[in-house]
């Protein structure tokens, strides 16, 4: 057990204190957690020295939960209660899920996202993912000896808004402070680029258990700029297993399988796939619960044939991303391979032939994403060391738009826009005297609303009656650095403040998250009140630290009086945070935020001036005049 | 720096159509290195909000100036010359005729599965657009003539759309 450092009241601990932050690769098949320790990025192993945590969660009758290898061992015995590859269901309705018949779960259709009926009750994929994250959080805290200030969690670049929001909700449920959602291929590029000091245009080909991403990045002087991304959020190693599974059924002419037998054959299929990485053929044998025997040999040739369409599908996405980036395969300086499924020889060969160069495999494809995420977490938590200066500029994978007349989509923010991004569009009324307007937000590339994913619907009410076409309704989209969207609408002409900000409909409401938190607390026999108080205290400390750091670096931007007021607000928050009244802590935080609002603006101004250092505004104006002359 | 400064001022560039794109790239990266939300992940809410607003603005400025068509539209906007794309779509008959010929050519190549012809059309159109953009440089920077520039911008909007359609046709063929 590590010793806790206690600072004098009113004083923070050492300013260079290393903050505990982790990167988490929440994978379809396996998950990992990594951190930067004494300048080295390490994957944190479990107590048995194993780096991977199988992304498997098993629910027992008495509400007990097993995660990882333990749960994995039970998957063919207790298939219905043992959830594997839950990532495929994140932010997805029942109709979205491919190969549903081969998945041995009891799905319940629910608005926005499916749920799974288990012996411990109905579970949302968000809750299942939260169990995996909790296990990783516990591993990290035990290994690092303290509370985490935050985590960077990776998501497939091609995840849409629903899937990203679901991931963030899962982290919240697991009690993690999400510093950033980071795209998996971008994380891999960081790990690779920083390790090799690369410059130029790189492609990251990331074939995971259930998702495929391709990203084209420009690396230059510590800036990682994503030029384009593409992929398929429902294509991965699992699909290669499924092709083998179908081949087994076809070859053995089996009657309909029980869920346990289906799971058993899927496991055999996966084992055969892995075996073929190093061998020319793989034996497949199994005894089913019906007494039937399966005894087959899968050759490399057959495997390549039955999966060729999957391999081609990935290459089509690669072509599209290259085109979006305005590049051809000859512009690419290197291709980084990520994800366990890229171990398949036919994938290595196909990618090598496409780019006419050997793919880069020098980092472990299972670990590279977690390592990149840990590096980013370390930077975001404020542990920036000298020379450790780099920045990510990422994009949104899918266009965002609005439904217009006739079920057509008007794109507001096109795919591959660098985030954060905002865009406003004006609309008007269709009928005389119209006082409300329905706004329907969609994501996707197709022209018809019905072919895109519906993200949110809301109504703008209280528009004063006017003739058709006279109202000016401005709809603003804002995508933040996590790739998450918020939408606001406002009627412009009358000054009527009819404005609304929505959280897309599939996301969990704050109440739902709170009630799930409460449920999980009851199981853990914890106290929800204590937990909430603790969180508020941690938040307060975080804020105090941020303001103190700002005072140290930019204190001269404040007059002595202003500085005194900020100091007073800090002292007040500090003493309130020692107490047990959560509401008072929140109020004191609001006070400190209000007291530092101008300070924040001045600091930002200073930052921007810094970017102009070496070139004065006069000089710029001078060149402008010369150019116009 | 004023939050309402125009994109050229923000990017430290003279207000012109012909710009130093290397300088634009450099300034963009320098600005993002200062204002990006990743720099404020551990800051208070007020700073996070400001950083989001500034980073969004810097991205918008960069996207607007980086490509010639949005840059030209923006210059017209700054000069209070509306492109008038919504209410002034009446283009000269010969231009529209030419457009129809282009479109027929693309449709033919597409249905014949003639990949090579599509690439050829793409190349030809690209050349035509390059000389149109050269002309725009003169209309904005040498002897400013915003009315003519607005007309050329409207034409280029058609051509950009056409180029996009050829791209789509090529992708569609590749996916078949």
Interface residues (C-beta under 8 A of the other chain):
Chain A: X19 X149 X150 X179 X180 X220 X221 X223 X225 X316 X319 X320 X323 X376 X379 X380 X381 X382 X389 X391 X392 X393 X417 X418 X419 X420 X421 X422 X478 X480 X481 X542 X543 X545 X546 X547 X550 X592 X593 X596 X597 X600 X601 X603 X604 X605 X607 X608 X609 X610 X611 X612 X615 X620 X623 X624 X626 X627 X628
Chain B: X1 X8 X9 X12 X13 X14 X15 X16 X27 X29 X30 X31 X32 X33 X34 X35 X36 X37 X38 X39 X41 X42 X43 X44 X45 X46 X47 X50 X51 X52 X54 X55 X56 X59 X60 X62 X63 X141 X167 X171 X174 X175
